[in-house]
């Protein structure tokens, strides 16, 4: 098998790419050819390749996306998470000659990566093994193959925990934004409504925002203030947590 | 080779077990037989074994420790992190017949786990491949094999970032403790002095402590207050972060 010659055995990686745009949270999925299921963009590690670089390459090859900051978040290592039968059926439908030692029939431990991007900036394209590569709404997901919905849920849980103590929004919002825009970003990721006054009090207490002298134009009555991130404090809070280090 | 028959290829795991006791932070290390280097307790994953269970088994077999809550924290996947020459020399010194296909000569991607325990509660013992299994002071470490000092440093960085937004101390301090005792735990992990008043103000603001009616006995002048953790709030903060969820 080609796979066995060029890739590390037993190891794969899967990427959960969340996309935010106009108050919607989506995730990038590939429609598996010859099956009704969808899949996370994933792949294997070349025998002499750095694991992090492999994740970047896999994402680029399968979706056309590059320069996305991928964060390793969890290893999925249950013995029965690989599904040889599923792969056997796909190969049969594709007319591939089947050998019980086929590369895809082994047990794979998979390394999960995630990212959050502004999805109007990126233009995904499918690879040869998929019919489609599309942003799907997080609240209306299709059936996923193997344990990919577990991987997706764990990534979402990690993202939601992350924003409890780290800032978010840079590269997702315009450079100047209003408090309601920022609040809707949080509400979209958390999938719940937040109290306007509590949100404003809390986010301002972290000191990562600068209130600008200008206000939003084209608004009839009381024009809302515009804010931008104080990038020095934003990056400090990314590193140390929102309430600062000890 | 025996290894190739029973273990998943290409994958290993390493455990960084931090121990706290009487204001010292230590790490559990094994002295490698026939070499001057020390190593983290590590090992391999059986072909049909859950990865998390493998970490528990490896730690138990190599050190005698069980029921330690291991937290997966990072995958180390540089192509040249394995060191075939180092292993070749060890095997030579041990009189093992050497085969270039030896199990240990392959490239391993390793999964890092860490834990923090009260080290007087645990009694480590070495396995057959080590001369010693000992708690070593974090500020006075011996030479470590391969990339084990990088793995250790990354675990320490993860632990220090973790306590910026999660509570710590339960199972490390007595049930009732004074504010100075709690402060010294933080100072020991962070390896720096903290301002007494700032520390007290900040830790009290998180609402995870209960001030008890009793004071510490046997103290000459002003007896310090005793505290215990409010476990409901402590566990909530473990999950959502110290300043609470959005």
HADDOCK unambig.tbl for C-alpha pairs under 7 A between the chains (distance, minus, plus):
assign (segid A and resid 8 and name CA) (segid B and resid 10 and name CA) 6.70 0.50 0.50
assign (segid A and resid 9 and name CA) (segid B and resid 9 and name CA) 6.41 0.50 0.50
assign (segid A and resid 9 and name CA) (segid B and resid 10 and name CA) 6.61 0.50 0.50
assign (segid A and resid 10 and name CA) (segid B and resid 8 and name CA) 6.69 0.50 0.50
assign (segid A and resid 10 and name CA) (segid B and resid 9 and name CA) 6.60 0.50 0.50
assign (segid A and resid 48 and name CA) (segid B and resid 79 and name CA) 5.41 0.50 0.50
assign (segid A and resid 49 and name CA) (segid B and resid 79 and name CA) 5.73 0.50 0.50
assign (segid A and resid 50 and name CA) (segid B and resid 77 and name CA) 5.66 0.50 0.50
assign (segid A and resid 50 and name CA) (segid B and resid 78 and name CA) 4.72 0.50 0.50
assign (segid A and resid 50 and name CA) (segid B and resid 79 and name CA) 5.38 0.50 0.50
assign (segid A and resid 51 and name CA) (segid B and resid 77 and name CA) 4.87 0.50 0.50
assign (segid A and resid 51 and name CA) (segid B and resid 78 and name CA) 6.53 0.50 0.50
assign (segid A and resid 77 and name CA) (segid B and resid 50 and name CA) 5.63 0.50 0.50
assign (segid A and resid 77 and name CA) (segid B and resid 51 and name CA) 4.86 0.50 0.50
assign (segid A and resid 78 and name CA) (segid B and resid 50 and name CA) 4.70 0.50 0.50
assign (segid A and resid 78 and name CA) (segid B and resid 51 and name CA) 6.53 0.50 0.50
assign (segid A and resid 79 and name CA) (segid B and resid 48 and name CA) 5.41 0.50 0.50
assign (segid A and resid 79 and name CA) (segid B and resid 49 and name CA) 5.72 0.50 0.50
assign (segid A and resid 79 and name CA) (segid B and resid 50 and name CA) 5.37 0.50 0.50
assign (segid A and resid 161 and name CA) (segid B and resid 240 and name CA) 6.35 0.50 0.50
assign (segid A and resid 164 and name CA) (segid B and resid 240 and name CA) 6.53 0.50 0.50
assign (segid A and resid 164 and name CA) (segid B and resid 241 and name CA) 6.30 0.50 0.50
assign (segid A and resid 164 and name CA) (segid B and resid 245 and name CA) 5.39 0.50 0.50
assign (segid A and resid 164 and name CA) (segid B and resid 246 and name CA) 6.39 0.50 0.50
assign (segid A and resid 165 and name CA) (segid B and resid 165 and name CA) 6.57 0.50 0.50
assign (segid A and resid 165 and name CA) (segid B and resid 241 and name CA) 6.36 0.50 0.50
assign (segid A and resid 240 and name CA) (segid B and resid 161 and name CA) 6.36 0.50 0.50
assign (segid A and resid 240 and name CA) (segid B and resid 164 and name CA) 6.54 0.50 0.50
assign (segid A and resid 241 and name CA) (segid B and resid 164 and name CA) 6.29 0.50 0.50
assign (segid A and resid 241 and name CA) (segid B and resid 165 and name CA) 6.36 0.50 0.50
assign (segid A and resid 245 and name CA) (segid B and resid 164 and name CA) 5.40 0.50 0.50
assign (segid A and resid 246 and name CA) (segid B and resid 164 and name CA) 6.39 0.50 0.50
